[in-house]
Amino acid sequence: MQPERRALIGAVIAGLLLYGCGGGATGIDNGVASEIHFKDDTVSNASPGDAILNLEFTDQSGKAIRPRDLIGSKNLILVFVRGYNGSVCPYCSAYTSGLISNFAAITQHETNVLLVYPIAKPDQKQRLDEFLKGTFQNSSSSVDKVPFPVVLDIGLKAVNALGIRKDLSKPATYIVDKTGHVRFAYVGSSLADRPSIKAIIKQLDTLKDEPS
């Protein structure tokens, strides 16, 4: 078995032990990550409020970015991955890869994506590069560059403000419409507990069908 695959399997098993994920929900077959699955049927289970627009993140160049900056002409999908916890989270990588692979379909729904990578300390900024590198290494997509902003939540300020802290961050996905209202909010209880890309597109379809 190749070292990279052994490391990935080890990370998956560690995640299962830490979060108590069951085999059926995660796509784990006999302890091997043959494919990671997320939920096709989800409904909102959180109410962050429209104050989510004023959360502030930092991009890789040190520039401040708020969700408010990315709406108006487009909707916004705001996604929190777990963050750095000693290794690259395979579920977070798989989810990020799915967003990258399906970004063209997302943009057809007049929607931006903002992905948040939480870090506890400022000196952990380089962990984001490691996460993105690991994401591309384990991706089947031909895309080799992230087509949407990936930002840092330094000191877990946004995570704490939203009440989604668990070690670092619980997996969380929010959809904000063009007017700045949160139309979908889902906070998972485990690393695999996320709306699938199919579920996200379904939510975007409901916005697309509404009169402007």
Helices and strands as residue ranges (DSSP letters): H 3-19, H 23-26, G 50-54, E 57-58, E 64-65, G 67-70, E 75-80, H 90-101, H 103-107, E 111-119, G 122-124, H 126-137, E 150-154, H 157-162, E 172-176, E 182-187, H 197-208
